[in-house]
Structures are given as C-alpha cells and as structure tokens.
Amino acid sequence: MANLELTTEEPACADNGVWLTCIECSETFAPFDDIRYTCDDCDGLLEVRYADLPMWDDFNGRGVWRYSAALPVDSGVSLPEGDTPLHNVPRLEEDIGVSRLRIKHEGMNPTGSFKDRGMTLGVEVAKRVGVDRLACASTGNTSAALAAYGGRGGMETLVLLPQGKVAAGKIAQASLHGARILEVDGNFDTCLDIVQDLAQRGEAYLLNSLNPFRLEGQKTIGLEILEQFRDEEGEYPDRIVLPVGNAGNTAALYKCFRELVESGAIESEEVPKLTGIQAAGAAPMVEAIENDWEDTERWEEVETRATAIRIGNPVNAPKALPGIRETGGTAAMVTDEQITEAQRDLASEGVGVEPASAASVAGLRKLREEGVVDSDETVVCLTTGHLLKDPEAAAEAGVAPEPVSGTTEGVLDHLEAN
Ligand code: F0G
C-alpha cells in the first residue's frame, strides 16, 4: 500500500532540501540529476519531498509563484498563471442547498485550464534537466498548455491525442502554439501508454501528471483555495468537490493538505473533504472507492460528452484514493445529462465552463440530494476548464440563434410573434 507519510529528514541525495521519494517502496532519488518518472526499483509513483515545509507567512506575490516556498524551484516559464477567481454563485448555492458555495474557476488560467499551473513548473524542470523535446498524451487541455509553455520556453512539443475525441478549442490551441499533433487511433489511455514508452526510450520528456513536478504546480490550487476562502469567509471550506480524470488534481490537493498539516499551517481537522466526481461512462475511481479497492481497475471502454475526463486508467489513483479516504471525502458519478444541466446552471450565474468542469457541480447536487453532503456545509467546487474550450458542447447546451430579417420592424415583429 502507498506510504504517503511525509518526513523532513533529508536523504543524502537531496538537492537544496528537495528530493524524490517512491510512494510504494520509499526509495529516494536526487530530484534533477537524471530523468525518471517512476521508481527505478519498483516502478511506483514518485513524490517531491522537502526538508522545509512553509507556513502561510512564507508566501508572497500572486499566482502560482506566490507559493515558491512550497515548490522545488523558485521560478518558472510563466505566462503568468494562477490567481484565479473564487466566484460567488448565490442562486446555485440556495438551489443546491448548502451553507456556502464558491466556484474556483481554473478556466481563467492563460490557456483556459488548470494545466498551466503544472506546466509552468514542469517545463522549467525540463529546461533544468536539459531536454529539448516535450511530450504528452492528452484529452486536450494538457496539450494546449504544453504547446503554449513549451513554445514560450523555446522547446519542441509533441502531443498524442485520441482521434475524434478532443474538443475543437483545445486542438486549435495546440496547433497554433506550434505543437506537433499526432491523432492516435485509440483512447487517452492508449495515448498515455505510447507516450510513456517514448519517454522511457529517451525520445521525449514526459509532461503528463505522472511527472511528479507537474503535480507540485497543481498543488497551488489548494493553497489558493484555502487562502482565498479563509480571507473571505473566515474559515477553511468543509469540502472541495472536483472532476476526476487521471486523478492528478486529487493527488495534488491531498499533497497540499498533508504538507500544510505537517508544517503546522493548518490542523488535521481543518482539511477539506476531497470529493471526486467522474462521468458515469468513465468512472474507475468511483468503482474503486465504492468497492474499497486499493487501486483502480482499468476500464477499456469509456464514453462521455465530458471528453476531458474520458479516461479509464487513472494513473494517479495510488496517490488520490488515500486522499479521498483520509480526508473523509467520497467519489460519485454523474450522467452526461446531469453534467449539461450543471453547465447551464453555472452559465446562468455568468460562469462559463466546459462539460468536465461542470461535473463537480453536478456531483455536489447529487450528493446533496442523497444526503451525503449536509446543508450546513461550506463547499468549493473546482471548475477546471473554460467554456470556449468546447464550443460545440456549449452551443448544444445553450439556446439556438433565431434568424430574423435585416430591419428593425422585422426584429420587432419576430420578438412579438415568438
Ligand atoms: N477537467 C478538465 C477540464 C481536464 O482537462 C482534466 C484532465 C480533468 C478535469 C481531470 O483532471 O486528470 O487531474 O483528474 N485532462 C487531461 C488532459 C487528462 O489531457 O487535458 P485530473
């Protein structure tokens, strides 16, 4: 079973108080000397570990790099990213029936998704280890972020996408930012298998969330939520609800909380309950939570309109499942109809998100109706990508344009008649 206990005891391989630890066998490695994504000995997932864990006073500035004291490097290839809004949605809050509901809209990052937080760090580490070609498998957003940050860093980028299953906005971004785009005859999980093989063969530097440095950047979502919520609401939220695909964010948020507890910045009772939501057609994490499994079982067939989370083999499950369990959270699945309904609900409050993002709100509504979430809870829902990422889904969920003649009278007649 994964050992996620933190220690600040510095091994000899540490570089400036930073090292990598295997969460399965506890082997430690120097952070930047060689390229590795998993443990040399047992192939377990790696985590970045620190000799010094920061307190709130150690943070200053804005965005991801405000939190450099909690990160393995102190600056990165930046566009800049982070510092996203924590929206109030009073009508939705009342309708769902919780004491407080805030929406952390990660779609407001430079390329329109939370992936930018991981890329600012991951691309910087890639530069430090001296690679020139970056690669990822992607359901779309990772490829857009990699293309933009790789481009900014002056590096070659290669992205593998599941053919016909990536939203138009995301392909357009990857394309214009200059990535070489390979459309694979297979789903995201197949793309990730291939890109992992390419990385092992030294063909490219892997920037999927298997890369432990990317998750360090995504940890700042948790730091921002806690600071913003505390400053505006006077306490930390009871629960954070998020969409789950490869379970990178779930793993990153749990690491954020573990480090804050370890440093003494928050009490363990203050850790929000991590609540992961998947689409019903791609829900291996929900299956693992419901059956109390130690790991997920790969789903070969996956399908959902929320293409960003159309994933059957969440590689970060060994880090994320304990996060959901240890924080007292849960996991739930929602239908595509529930996702579309939540996308409309958010849009009616002015918050434009892509389908996968709306899964968090759809899941909260479902769990509230089932009584799993209490009416007196304070909740933050994470929305991970911008509405314009998937214009087709937005248009289908929205209202259809009405053709009218090109005269004022014609417009008035139409308004009166309909
Ligand atoms: N929401 C959006 C909009 C995403 O793009 C993703 C993942 C997730 C949620 C799931 O996050 O993997 O941390 O659980 N997108 C990846 C990609 C897989 O390739 O863009 P996770």
Boltz pocket constraint, residues with backbone or C-beta under 6 A from the ligand:
constraints:
  - pocket:
      binder: B
      contacts: [[A, 113], [A, 115], [A, 137], [A, 138], [A, 139], [A, 140], [A, 141], [A, 142], [A, 143], [A, 209], [A, 243], [A, 244], [A, 245], [A, 246], [A, 247], [A, 248], [A, 249], [A, 250], [A, 308], [A, 309], [A, 354], [A, 356], [A, 357], [A, 384], [A, 385]]
      max_distance: 6.0
